[in-house]
């Protein structure tokens, strides 16, 4: 259980400190809205 917690902590820390943002699939109806807001996030 301690190893699982360590892995999850490190994964969360890496995601929190990353500049990468999740995105929708290219076929998603929400993708154009997300792409339009991308400039404001940078």
mmJSON file of the N, C-alpha and C atoms, coordinates in Angstrom:
{"data_MODEL":{"atom_site":{
"group_PDB":["ATOM","ATOM","ATOM","ATOM","ATOM","ATOM","ATOM","ATOM","ATOM","ATOM","ATOM","ATOM","ATOM","ATOM","ATOM","ATOM","ATOM","ATOM","ATOM","ATOM","ATOM","ATOM","ATOM","ATOM","ATOM","ATOM","ATOM","ATOM","ATOM","ATOM","ATOM","ATOM","ATOM","ATOM","ATOM","ATOM","ATOM","ATOM","ATOM","ATOM","ATOM","ATOM","ATOM","ATOM","ATOM","ATOM","ATOM","ATOM","ATOM","ATOM","ATOM","ATOM","ATOM","ATOM","ATOM","ATOM","ATOM","ATOM","ATOM","ATOM","ATOM","ATOM","ATOM","ATOM","ATOM","ATOM","ATOM","ATOM","ATOM","ATOM","ATOM","ATOM","ATOM","ATOM","ATOM","ATOM","ATOM","ATOM","ATOM","ATOM","ATOM","ATOM","ATOM","ATOM","ATOM","ATOM","ATOM","ATOM","ATOM","ATOM","ATOM","ATOM","ATOM","ATOM","ATOM","ATOM","ATOM","ATOM","ATOM","ATOM","ATOM","ATOM","ATOM","ATOM","ATOM","ATOM","ATOM","ATOM","ATOM","ATOM","ATOM","ATOM","ATOM","ATOM","ATOM","ATOM","ATOM","ATOM","ATOM","ATOM","ATOM","ATOM","ATOM","ATOM","ATOM","ATOM"],
"id":[1,2,3,4,5,6,7,8,9,10,11,12,13,14,15,16,17,18,19,20,21,22,23,24,25,26,27,28,29,30,31,32,33,34,35,36,37,38,39,40,41,42,43,44,45,46,47,48,49,50,51,52,53,54,55,56,57,58,59,60,61,62,63,64,65,66,67,68,69,70,71,72,73,74,75,76,77,78,79,80,81,82,83,84,85,86,87,88,89,90,91,92,93,94,95,96,97,98,99,100,101,102,103,104,105,106,107,108,109,110,111,112,113,114,115,116,117,118,119,120,121,122,123,124,125,126],
"type_symbol":["N","C","C","N","C","C","N","C","C","N","C","C","N","C","C","N","C","C","N","C","C","N","C","C","N","C","C","N","C","C","N","C","C","N","C","C","N","C","C","N","C","C","N","C","C","N","C","C","N","C","C","N","C","C","N","C","C","N","C","C","N","C","C","N","C","C","N","C","C","N","C","C","N","C","C","N","C","C","N","C","C","N","C","C","N","C","C","N","C","C","N","C","C","N","C","C","N","C","C","N","C","C","N","C","C","N","C","C","N","C","C","N","C","C","N","C","C","N","C","C","N","C","C","N","C","C"],
"label_atom_id":["N","CA","C","N","CA","C","N","CA","C","N","CA","C","N","CA","C","N","CA","C","N","CA","C","N","CA","C","N","CA","C","N","CA","C","N","CA","C","N","CA","C","N","CA","C","N","CA","C","N","CA","C","N","CA","C","N","CA","C","N","CA","C","N","CA","C","N","CA","C","N","CA","C","N","CA","C","N","CA","C","N","CA","C","N","CA","C","N","CA","C","N","CA","C","N","CA","C","N","CA","C","N","CA","C","N","CA","C","N","CA","C","N","CA","C","N","CA","C","N","CA","C","N","CA","C","N","CA","C","N","CA","C","N","CA","C","N","CA","C","N","CA","C","N","CA","C"],
"label_alt_id":[null,null,null,null,null,null,null,null,null,null,null,null,null,null,null,null,null,null,null,null,null,null,null,null,null,null,null,null,null,null,null,null,null,null,null,null,null,null,null,null,null,null,null,null,null,null,null,null,null,null,null,null,null,null,null,null,null,null,null,null,null,null,null,null,null,null,null,null,null,null,null,null,null,null,null,null,null,null,null,null,null,null,null,null,null,null,null,null,null,null,null,null,null,null,null,null,null,null,null,null,null,null,null,null,null,null,null,null,null,null,null,null,null,null,null,null,null,null,null,null,null,null,null,null,null,null],
"label_comp_id":["UNK","UNK","UNK","UNK","UNK","UNK","UNK","UNK","UNK","UNK","UNK","UNK","UNK","UNK","UNK","UNK","UNK","UNK","UNK","UNK","UNK","UNK","UNK","UNK","UNK","UNK","UNK","UNK","UNK","UNK","UNK","UNK","UNK","UNK","UNK","UNK","UNK","UNK","UNK","UNK","UNK","UNK","UNK","UNK","UNK","UNK","UNK","UNK","UNK","UNK","UNK","UNK","UNK","UNK","UNK","UNK","UNK","UNK","UNK","UNK","UNK","UNK","UNK","UNK","UNK","UNK","UNK","UNK","UNK","UNK","UNK","UNK","UNK","UNK","UNK","UNK","UNK","UNK","UNK","UNK","UNK","UNK","UNK","UNK","UNK","UNK","UNK","UNK","UNK","UNK","UNK","UNK","UNK","UNK","UNK","UNK","UNK","UNK","UNK","UNK","UNK","UNK","UNK","UNK","UNK","UNK","UNK","UNK","UNK","UNK","UNK","UNK","UNK","UNK","UNK","UNK","UNK","UNK","UNK","UNK","UNK","UNK","UNK","UNK","UNK","UNK"],
"label_asym_id":["A","A","A","A","A","A","A","A","A","A","A","A","A","A","A","A","A","A","A","A","A","A","A","A","A","A","A","A","A","A","A","A","A","A","A","A","A","A","A","A","A","A","A","A","A","A","A","A","A","A","A","A","A","A","A","A","A","A","A","A","A","A","A","A","A","A","A","A","A","A","A","A","A","A","A","A","A","A","A","A","A","A","A","A","A","A","A","A","A","A","A","A","A","A","A","A","A","A","A","A","A","A","A","A","A","A","A","A","A","A","A","A","A","A","A","A","A","A","A","A","A","A","A","A","A","A"],
"label_entity_id":["1","1","1","1","1","1","1","1","1","1","1","1","1","1","1","1","1","1","1","1","1","1","1","1","1","1","1","1","1","1","1","1","1","1","1","1","1","1","1","1","1","1","1","1","1","1","1","1","1","1","1","1","1","1","1","1","1","1","1","1","1","1","1","1","1","1","1","1","1","1","1","1","1","1","1","1","1","1","1","1","1","1","1","1","1","1","1","1","1","1","1","1","1","1","1","1","1","1","1","1","1","1","1","1","1","1","1","1","1","1","1","1","1","1","1","1","1","1","1","1","1","1","1","1","1","1"],
"label_seq_id":[1,1,1,2,2,2,3,3,3,4,4,4,5,5,5,6,6,6,7,7,7,8,8,8,9,9,9,10,10,10,11,11,11,12,12,12,13,13,13,14,14,14,15,15,15,16,16,16,17,17,17,18,18,18,19,19,19,20,20,20,21,21,21,22,22,22,23,23,23,24,24,24,25,25,25,26,26,26,27,27,27,28,28,28,29,29,29,30,30,30,31,31,31,32,32,32,33,33,33,34,34,34,35,35,35,36,36,36,37,37,37,38,38,38,39,39,39,40,40,40,41,41,41,42,42,42],
"pdbx_PDB_ins_code":[null,null,null,null,null,null,null,null,null,null,null,null,null,null,null,null,null,null,null,null,null,null,null,null,null,null,null,null,null,null,null,null,null,null,null,null,null,null,null,null,null,null,null,null,null,null,null,null,null,null,null,null,null,null,null,null,null,null,null,null,null,null,null,null,null,null,null,null,null,null,null,null,null,null,null,null,null,null,null,null,null,null,null,null,null,null,null,null,null,null,null,null,null,null,null,null,null,null,null,null,null,null,null,null,null,null,null,null,null,null,null,null,null,null,null,null,null,null,null,null,null,null,null,null,null,null],
"Cartn_x":[0.822,0.0,0.88,1.974,2.876,3.495,3.805,4.359,3.321,2.068,0.994,0.843,0.889,0.746,1.904,3.098,4.26,4.123,3.703,3.517,2.439,1.335,0.245,0.659,1.411,1.902,2.814,3.759,4.696,3.978,2.988,2.222,1.448,0.816,0.079,0.989,2.161,3.125,3.602,3.87,4.317,3.219,1.997,0.882,0.664,0.771,0.552,1.615,2.826,3.92,4.135,3.299,3.43,2.726,3.214,2.558,1.607,1.537,0.654,-0.78,-1.715,-3.122,-3.839,-4.8,-5.57,-6.408,-6.76,-7.544,-8.557,-9.563,-10.57,-10.07,-10.723,-10.409,-10.751,-10.07,-10.341,-11.794,-12.489,-13.878,-14.901,-14.433,-15.34,-15.979,-17.229,-17.915,-17.36,-16.65,-16.093,-14.691,-14.059,-12.681,-12.526,-13.402,-13.22,-13.238,-14.063,-14.126,-12.817,-12.313,-11.054,-9.899,-9.877,-8.825,-8.892,-10.09,-10.253,-9.745,-9.845,-9.394,-7.916,-7.257,-5.857,-4.939,-5.194,-4.332,-4.361,-5.475,-5.58,-4.842,-4.605,-3.922,-2.418,-1.867,-0.4,0.174],
"Cartn_y":[-1.179,0.0,1.263,1.224,2.377,2.639,1.583,1.756,2.381,1.939,2.525,4.013,4.364,5.762,6.599,6.037,6.758,6.982,5.972,6.098,7.132,7.074,8.024,9.449,9.599,10.924,11.494,10.694,11.163,11.491,10.68,10.955,12.262,12.466,13.699,14.903,14.777,15.871,16.23,15.221,15.472,16.161,15.73,16.36,17.792,18.019,19.352,20.344,19.881,20.756,20.802,20.108,20.032,21.197,21.585,22.606,21.967,20.654,19.939,19.959,20.237,20.257,19.105,18.485,17.424,18.008,17.183,17.654,16.585,17.008,16.092,15.424,14.343,13.686,14.631,14.485,15.358,15.313,14.224,14.093,14.592,15.035,15.485,16.821,16.997,18.265,19.389,19.037,20.029,20.485,19.8,20.106,21.535,22.03,23.399,24.456,24.268,25.22,25.176,24.002,23.839,24.458,24.23,24.805,26.326,26.878,28.331,28.955,28.245,28.79,28.521,27.798,27.409,28.628,29.634,30.815,31.523,31.481,32.153,31.402,30.115,29.308,29.453,29.962,30.0,31.262],
"Cartn_z":[0.0,0.0,0.0,0.701,0.742,-0.632,-1.361,-2.707,-3.637,-3.536,-4.343,-4.037,-2.773,-2.371,-2.923,-2.907,-3.435,-4.934,-5.659,-7.107,-7.415,-6.716,-6.956,-6.588,-5.529,-5.138,-6.216,-6.681,-7.7,-9.014,-9.374,-10.587,-10.447,-9.319,-9.075,-9.06,-8.466,-8.419,-9.821,-10.626,-12.0,-12.816,-12.66,-13.37,-12.901,-11.613,-11.06,-11.525,-11.723,-12.126,-13.638,-14.377,-15.82,-16.507,-17.661,-18.472,-19.484,-19.522,-20.446,-19.909,-20.776,-20.407,-21.095,-20.439,-21.086,-22.222,-23.152,-24.282,-24.683,-25.423,-25.932,-27.202,-27.58,-28.844,-29.993,-31.12,-32.265,-32.738,-32.494,-32.949,-31.923,-30.767,-29.716,-30.061,-29.692,-29.933,-29.068,-27.999,-27.086,-27.488,-28.409,-28.81,-29.343,-30.211,-30.712,-29.601,-28.602,-27.492,-26.706,-26.478,-25.746,-26.526,-27.837,-28.668,-28.673,-28.682,-28.683,-27.39,-26.292,-25.011,-24.734,-25.609,-25.379,-25.284,-26.055,-26.041,-24.697,-24.017,-22.716,-21.619,-21.8,-20.781,-20.832,-21.896,-22.034,-21.58],
"occupancy":[1.0,1.0,1.0,1.0,1.0,1.0,1.0,1.0,1.0,1.0,1.0,1.0,1.0,1.0,1.0,1.0,1.0,1.0,1.0,1.0,1.0,1.0,1.0,1.0,1.0,1.0,1.0,1.0,1.0,1.0,1.0,1.0,1.0,1.0,1.0,1.0,1.0,1.0,1.0,1.0,1.0,1.0,1.0,1.0,1.0,1.0,1.0,1.0,1.0,1.0,1.0,1.0,1.0,1.0,1.0,1.0,1.0,1.0,1.0,1.0,1.0,1.0,1.0,1.0,1.0,1.0,1.0,1.0,1.0,1.0,1.0,1.0,1.0,1.0,1.0,1.0,1.0,1.0,1.0,1.0,1.0,1.0,1.0,1.0,1.0,1.0,1.0,1.0,1.0,1.0,1.0,1.0,1.0,1.0,1.0,1.0,1.0,1.0,1.0,1.0,1.0,1.0,1.0,1.0,1.0,1.0,1.0,1.0,1.0,1.0,1.0,1.0,1.0,1.0,1.0,1.0,1.0,1.0,1.0,1.0,1.0,1.0,1.0,1.0,1.0,1.0],
"B_iso_or_equiv":[0.0,0.0,0.0,0.0,0.0,0.0,0.0,0.0,0.0,0.0,0.0,0.0,0.0,0.0,0.0,0.0,0.0,0.0,0.0,0.0,0.0,0.0,0.0,0.0,0.0,0.0,0.0,0.0,0.0,0.0,0.0,0.0,0.0,0.0,0.0,0.0,0.0,0.0,0.0,0.0,0.0,0.0,0.0,0.0,0.0,0.0,0.0,0.0,0.0,0.0,0.0,0.0,0.0,0.0,0.0,0.0,0.0,0.0,0.0,0.0,0.0,0.0,0.0,0.0,0.0,0.0,0.0,0.0,0.0,0.0,0.0,0.0,0.0,0.0,0.0,0.0,0.0,0.0,0.0,0.0,0.0,0.0,0.0,0.0,0.0,0.0,0.0,0.0,0.0,0.0,0.0,0.0,0.0,0.0,0.0,0.0,0.0,0.0,0.0,0.0,0.0,0.0,0.0,0.0,0.0,0.0,0.0,0.0,0.0,0.0,0.0,0.0,0.0,0.0,0.0,0.0,0.0,0.0,0.0,0.0,0.0,0.0,0.0,0.0,0.0,0.0],
"pdbx_formal_charge":[null,null,null,null,null,null,null,null,null,null,null,null,null,null,null,null,null,null,null,null,null,null,null,null,null,null,null,null,null,null,null,null,null,null,null,null,null,null,null,null,null,null,null,null,null,null,null,null,null,null,null,null,null,null,null,null,null,null,null,null,null,null,null,null,null,null,null,null,null,null,null,null,null,null,null,null,null,null,null,null,null,null,null,null,null,null,null,null,null,null,null,null,null,null,null,null,null,null,null,null,null,null,null,null,null,null,null,null,null,null,null,null,null,null,null,null,null,null,null,null,null,null,null,null,null,null],
"auth_seq_id":[1,1,1,2,2,2,3,3,3,4,4,4,5,5,5,6,6,6,7,7,7,8,8,8,9,9,9,10,10,10,11,11,11,12,12,12,13,13,13,14,14,14,15,15,15,16,16,16,17,17,17,18,18,18,19,19,19,20,20,20,21,21,21,22,22,22,23,23,23,24,24,24,25,25,25,26,26,26,27,27,27,28,28,28,29,29,29,30,30,30,31,31,31,32,32,32,33,33,33,34,34,34,35,35,35,36,36,36,37,37,37,38,38,38,39,39,39,40,40,40,41,41,41,42,42,42],
"auth_comp_id":["UNK","UNK","UNK","UNK","UNK","UNK","UNK","UNK","UNK","UNK","UNK","UNK","UNK","UNK","UNK","UNK","UNK","UNK","UNK","UNK","UNK","UNK","UNK","UNK","UNK","UNK","UNK","UNK","UNK","UNK","UNK","UNK","UNK","UNK","UNK","UNK","UNK","UNK","UNK","UNK","UNK","UNK","UNK","UNK","UNK","UNK","UNK","UNK","UNK","UNK","UNK","UNK","UNK","UNK","UNK","UNK","UNK","UNK","UNK","UNK","UNK","UNK","UNK","UNK","UNK","UNK","UNK","UNK","UNK","UNK","UNK","UNK","UNK","UNK","UNK","UNK","UNK","UNK","UNK","UNK","UNK","UNK","UNK","UNK","UNK","UNK","UNK","UNK","UNK","UNK","UNK","UNK","UNK","UNK","UNK","UNK","UNK","UNK","UNK","UNK","UNK","UNK","UNK","UNK","UNK","UNK","UNK","UNK","UNK","UNK","UNK","UNK","UNK","UNK","UNK","UNK","UNK","UNK","UNK","UNK","UNK","UNK","UNK","UNK","UNK","UNK"],
"auth_asym_id":["A","A","A","A","A","A","A","A","A","A","A","A","A","A","A","A","A","A","A","A","A","A","A","A","A","A","A","A","A","A","A","A","A","A","A","A","A","A","A","A","A","A","A","A","A","A","A","A","A","A","A","A","A","A","A","A","A","A","A","A","A","A","A","A","A","A","A","A","A","A","A","A","A","A","A","A","A","A","A","A","A","A","A","A","A","A","A","A","A","A","A","A","A","A","A","A","A","A","A","A","A","A","A","A","A","A","A","A","A","A","A","A","A","A","A","A","A","A","A","A","A","A","A","A","A","A"],
"auth_atom_id":["N","CA","C","N","CA","C","N","CA","C","N","CA","C","N","CA","C","N","CA","C","N","CA","C","N","CA","C","N","CA","C","N","CA","C","N","CA","C","N","CA","C","N","CA","C","N","CA","C","N","CA","C","N","CA","C","N","CA","C","N","CA","C","N","CA","C","N","CA","C","N","CA","C","N","CA","C","N","CA","C","N","CA","C","N","CA","C","N","CA","C","N","CA","C","N","CA","C","N","CA","C","N","CA","C","N","CA","C","N","CA","C","N","CA","C","N","CA","C","N","CA","C","N","CA","C","N","CA","C","N","CA","C","N","CA","C","N","CA","C","N","CA","C","N","CA","C"],
"pdbx_PDB_model_num":[1,1,1,1,1,1,1,1,1,1,1,1,1,1,1,1,1,1,1,1,1,1,1,1,1,1,1,1,1,1,1,1,1,1,1,1,1,1,1,1,1,1,1,1,1,1,1,1,1,1,1,1,1,1,1,1,1,1,1,1,1,1,1,1,1,1,1,1,1,1,1,1,1,1,1,1,1,1,1,1,1,1,1,1,1,1,1,1,1,1,1,1,1,1,1,1,1,1,1,1,1,1,1,1,1,1,1,1,1,1,1,1,1,1,1,1,1,1,1,1,1,1,1,1,1,1]
}}}
